[in-house]
Amino acid sequence: MLRIFRTFNNVLLDEFIEILDRLLRETRASHQRLASELVAGLISGSKFWKFEKREKLLNLLIPKLEQFLLEIPLESEKYWGLCFATIGICCEPKQVCWLIELFFQLITIPTEISSQLQKFYFFCRLYLLQSLLYQFKWRVPVEWKRLANFVID
């Protein structure tokens, strides 16, 4: 996927966003795996795009990711963890600061922790954020400190 978006820029963006939209609504593992690989390819492949093209991608992708990550399907967190780890490997922290900020917004949303499912969603979002941050290691100490303070509080 990465090479498709590096080679063709955003020529196929609308078609892939439509496909991604359908995949995100599915709960089957195979659909979730494909969706996660598509997101990783889109974000990693767009790192050399011009600002306007990348902004169009983010305007389409952020609302979909935000809605999806609020209720990620059970047993698909491993695919999404790998997705965000791949993004962390391929991109610089400055290129995905919007994604880091999205995760921090999602983990600070008040949830009813008494529910087992809500606990799963909360810890899954923490895991996905950690998967992304781990790839940056020492390059994002402010974000690590922010996460540590959140967990301690």
N, C-alpha and C positions, 0 to 999 in steps of 0.2 A: 504494500500500500504506500509506503513511504516514497518509493521511486515514482509512482504514478503522479503523486501531487508535486513532487519536485520537478518532474519532466513537463507536465501539462499545466502547471500552475492551477488556477481556479476555473479552467475551462469546463471541467466536469463537476464542479462543486454543487450545483443545484441538484443534479441527478443523485450524487452520493448523499446529500442531505436528506432527500426523499427516502432513499434506501435506509439510511440511519434511523430516520423517524419510525419506519415500520419495524426495524429490528429492536429498537428500544421499547416498543410496546409488547414485544414477545417475552415470555419467561423461560422458554427452553434454553438449555445451556449452549447449544450450538449457535443459536441466534445471538445470545449474549456475548459469546466469544467473538463472533464476527463483528458485532457492534463495537466491542472494545478494541479490536484490531483496526477497525476503520477510524475510530477516534484517534488512536495512537498515530496512525498514518497521516491523518489530516493535520494534526497539530505538529508532528515532527516534520512532515513534508512541507509545511507552510513557513518554516523558519526563515527561508530566503525570499519569500514573497515581498512585494512592495506593500507599503503601509495600507493603502486603500483596499487591496485584495485581502490582506490579512484581517483588516477591520470587518470586511463583509463576512468572512468566515466566522469571526468571533461573535458578530451580531446574530448569526444563525445558530451557532453552536452553544453559546452560553445558556440561553433559556432552556434548551433541550437537556443539557447536562444537569442544570440546576433542578429541574423537575424530576429527572430520572434518579439522581442521587438522593433525593428525599426518600424514595422507596425502592431501593435497589433490590432486585429479586434475590431470594435466598439461593445460596450455593453458587452464585456467580461472582462473588467478591474476589475470588482468586484470579479470574480473567481481568477484572478491572484493576486489581492491584498490579498485575503484570503490565497492563496498559499504561498506568501512570508511572510505573518504574521505567518503562521504555521511553516515555516522554522525557523523564528526568535525565536519562542517559543521552538522548539525542539533542536536547535543547539546553540553552543557558537559562539560569534562573530569571533573568530579566525578561526573557521571551515568554515565560509562563507565569509571571507574577499575577496575572489575572486568575489563573487556575488555583494558585496557592490562596489567593484572597477569597475565591469562591468556596474553597474547602473550609477556611476559617469562618466564613459566614454561615455555612451549613452546620458546623459543629456547635456554633453558639445559638442556634435556633432552639428555643425551649421545647423540650419534648416531655411526654409523659413517660418517665423512666420506669414506672411500675409495670408497664407492659413489656413482656419478653421481646416482642417484635420491635418495639421502639428501642430497646436496649441494643438489639442487633443492628438496627439502622445507625444508631449513634456510634457504636464501636466499629462498624464497618467504615463509616466516614473517617474516623480516626485512623484506621488501618490504611485507607487509601491516601490520606494526607501524608502519613509516615512513609508509605511506599514512594511517593513523589519526593519528599524532602530527603530521604536517605540517599538518593542518587547525587544530591548536591553536597552532601556532607558538610564540609567546613565553609562552603561558599554562601550559606544562608544562616549564619549564627543568630541573627535577629529573629528569624522565623522559628528556629529550634527553641529559643528562649520563650518566644510567644506561646508555642505549643506546650512547653514544660509548665509555664505559669498557668495555662488553662487547665492542664491535667491536675496540677497541685491544688488549685482552687476548687 
